[in-house]
Amino acid sequence: MENPLKISVVVPSYKRPELLSRCLQALAFQEFKENEYEVIVVSDGPDDVTRKVTENWQQLTNMQLRYYELPEKKGPAAARNLGWKHANAKLIAFTDDDCIPDSQWLLHYWTAFKNDDTAQAFTGKVVVPLPQREQCTDHALNLSHLSTAEFITANCACNATAMELCGGFDERFRMAWREDSDLEFKLLKANIQIKYVPRAMVEHPVNKAPWGVSMRDQRKGVYNALLYSKYPDLYKVRVRQKPRPLYYLMCLSLLGALVLLPFHPQQSALLFLIWVICWLSFTMQRLEKTSRSASHVLEMLVTSAAIPFLSIYWHFYGNIRYKTFFV
């Protein structure tokens, strides 16, 4: 009997039950025949909460839903690999547990695919609804850049032929950062055209982030270095992200002020003044289109002082770890 499945959807998750449930609800109400798609939830490590959410949706709907988990936490790249390798359909779509696919998401991808066995890849439209400026945070503004990304795992699809040809995701990317660009570059190197399907839409709401999240995010610079070490030419053209010159100026001026303080207090004071001007300027840049609430301003002041040091540290840590060099 011929396999009726057309699309397998892979959703990595880990200890985010409310977000996962919201995503599965959107997938359960796709305008696509229930026997023609399956959803594969993969937990990034042992996780009873994610398992229970999946089991609840298995009971609530007729959606073909399966659950797998990694034996230990390895990152979303490894979770996606486990998912697509267990997929039973020719076309494999990827989204994240914090996303809400449009009801016709799968329909538009399948229309673009047309059951062709030749290697194919697709990317859709990501919508990030921003709150009014009074409630908009720096985190939300940064997240909105997803809507202009060329290819992200929050909304993409590849057929099994393309995934096998490229070997899937590089599991050295252990955070949700640059593993999608890595797959994109693999596809481009294999001369696989990535087709844009704007009607295949996914909403990526801005979820509440912990205080000072921008400092933690600087660790992603390690994976910029990994991506650059693999594809320097493509990185220079399509990504280009590296520590800003302002960051170097802030670090050098503050460190110089501290070093000179015991010997040349006037020169030290001048360097410290330079750092203060840069620090306040950086803070104001981040506040330009975001909330001016007292708590958010305080967060921007603190994180703007720390980000340059953290960004440069993780950047050069990545350079050393992956034996590359770019500034």
N, C-alpha and C positions, 0 to 999 in steps of 0.2 A: 504493500500500500504506500502511495506517495506521501511524503512528509508535508503536511499542510502549513507548517511553520514558515513564516516569511521573515520575521524580525526577532532577534534576541536583544533585550535591553539589559545592560550591565550597570548596576548601581553599587558603588563601593560605599561603605558606611562604617561607623564605629562610635557607639555610645551616644547617638543623637536620635533617640526614639521619636521625639515629636517631629523633627525635620523629616526623618525617614517616612513616618506615617503620612505626612502631608504629600510627599513625593509619590508614594505608592497609591494614594487616593487619586492623584492626577493620572497615573498610569492605568489605574483600574477603569477609568472612564474615557479611554481613548476611543475615537471613532474608527475602530479597526476590529475585525472579527476576533473574538476571544481565542479561537483555536488557531489563529494565524500569527500570534506573537507570544513570547514568553518574557518574564522578568527574572533576572538573576541578581539577587542581593548577595554581596560578598562582604563579610565583616573583616576589617583589618586587625585580626587577632580574635581570640576567644571573647565572646560578648553575649551573655545570656539575654540582655535587654534587646539587642538587635534581633536575636533569634526569635524572641517572643513577639516582637512587632510583626515580623515576617509571618510567623505562624498564625497570628490573629487575622492578617489580611488573606491568608490562604483559606481561612474559614469563612470570612465575610464575603468573598467574591469568587467568581469562576475563573479569575485570571490565573494563567499558568505561572506559578511563582515558585522559585526554588531558592534555597539558602545554602551558602558555603561560608566557611571561615578559614582564615589563615591560622596556622598553628602558633604564630607569634606576630606581633605588630611589625610590619615591614613597610607600610606606606600605601597610598592609593594606587600607585603604579602596579605593585605586586597584586593588589586586590583585583584590579581590572584584568590583569593577565589570567588569574585563576578563573575569572568570570567568562571571558571570551573563549577560553580553551574548553569550557564546558557548554558553550552555546551550541544549539542544534539547528539554528537557522543560517541562511546564507548571508544575511545582512545583520551586522551587529551595531547597535546604537549605544552610545554612552551618555549618561548624565550623572549628576551628583545628588546626594541625598538632600541637599539644601536648595534644590531647584524644583520648579513646578512646570512640567512640560504642558504645552498647549494641547487641547483635546485632539487636534489634527496633526500633531507632531509626527507620529509614525506614518500616517497617511501620506504626508508630503515627502518624507524620506523614501518611502516605497515607490511613489510615483517617479521620483528622480532616479531611483535604482533600476527599475524595470527588469529585475530578475536576470541581470547580466553577470556572467561568471568571470568576466575580465576584471582585473584589479580596479577597484573604485573606492573613492573616499569623498565624504561630504561634510560640510559644516553648515550650521544653521544660525539663526539670529538669537542673540541673548539680550533680554530686556532687564535692565536694573532700575526699578522705580525708586527715585530719590525723594526723600521728604522735603518739605519746605526748608529754606535756609536755616530757620530758627531751630529746627530739629536735626539738620544735616551735620554729620560728624566727618572728621577727616577720614575715618575708616570707610564710611559710606561713599565718600567721593572717590577714594582709591578703588573701591569695589566697582564703581560705575565704569571703569576702564575696560571691564570685561565685555561691555557692549560693543567695543570697537576692536576687539581681538580678532585676528585672522582665523584662528583654529584653537578651540579649547574643548577640554573633555566634558565641560558642562553641557555641551551640545554638539556632538559630532557622530558620524557613523562611518564604518568601513565594512566592506564585505570580507568574508573569511579569507578570500584569496589575497587581498591586500594585507591583512593582519599576519598571515602566514609568511608572506613574502618579506615583510619588514621585521618579523620576529616579535611583534608586540611592543610593550612598554619596557623601557630600561629601568630595572628595579633598584638601581643606585639612587634614583630620585625618590627619596623617602618622605618627602613632604609634597603637598599639593602645590607644586611650583615647577614649571618648566618641563614636566614630563609630557605635557601636551605638545609643547613646541618641539620636543625631541621626536615625538611620533610624526609631527608635521614635517620635520626636516628629513626623517627617514623616507616618508612618502615622496617628497620632492626629489630626493637623491635616486629613488627607484623609478623616477619619471611617471609617477602616478598623479594624475590631475586631481586636485581637490576642488570639488564643485560647491559653490555657494547656493544654498537652498533657503532663501530669506523667509519663506512661509513656514519652515520648520522652526517654530519658535519655542523658546524656553524662558520662563521668568526666573530670575535669580534675586529673590528678595534680600534686602539688607537686614541681616539678623544681628541681634545685640552682640557686641564684642566686649571682651574684658578690658578694663582700664589699662592703658599703656600698650595696647596690642601692637602698635606700630614699632615698638622696640623689639618685640619678639619676632616680628616679620622680617627684621634685618637679616636673620639667619638664612633667609632664602637666597642671599647672595652667594652662598656656597654652591647652589645649584645653577646659578648663572655661570659660574666658573666651569662646572661640569659640562654644561651645554656648549660653552665657548670652546672647551678643549676638544669636543667632538666635531663641531661645525663652525670654525672661526669665521669663515666667509659669510655664511648665512646669518650668523649671530650679528655681525657688524652691520648687515643690511636690514634685517628684520626685527632685531631686538634692541641692540645698542645700549642696554641698561648697564650702568656702572656707577660708582660713587660720584656725586656731583663735585665740580671744582670747589664749590662753597664748603663742602665737607672737609676737604683737605685744608682749606684756609682756616676753618674753625678749629680743627685739631692742632694744626701747627701753631696758631696764635696762642691758644690756651696753654699748650705744653711749653711753648717758648716763654710765656709769661711766668709760669711756675719755675722754670729753670733759671731765669734771669733775676727773679725776685730777690735772692740774698745778695747778689752782686751788683745789679744795675736796676734799682727800683723804678727809675723813670722810664727806661725802655720796657720794663715789665708792665708798668701801668699802661703804656701805649698799646702794647700787644693785647692786654686784657680788654682795653677799650674796643679794639678791633673785634675781638671775640664777642663782646656784648652787642655791638652793632650787628654783626652777622647773625648772632643768635636771635635777636629781636626781629630782624628782617626775615629770617627763616620762619619764625613763629607767625608773623603777619601774613606771609605767603600762604601758609596752611589754613589760616583763619579767614582768608579773603572771601571764600564762597561757603563757609561753614558756620556753625553755631557760635555765638558769642556768649554763651552761658558761662557762669563762673567756673563750673566744674570742667567744661571743655577747654576753656582758656588755660586753666591750670595744667590740664593734661598736655596741651600743646606746648606750654612753656617747658615742662619737665622733659617731655620726649624730644623736643627740638634740641635740647642740650645734649641728650644721649645718642640720638640717631647717628650723627656724623661718626662718632667713635665706633659704634656698633657696626655701622655699614662698612667702614674701612676694615675693621677687624675681620668680619666674616668674608669680605671680598678677598683679602689676601690669604686668609685661612683656606678658602676654596682654591686659590691659585696654587698654593703649596700642595694641598691634598691631591689635586688633579694634574699637577705638574704642567701648569700653563702660566701665561702671564699676560694680563691686559689691565690697563689703568684708565 
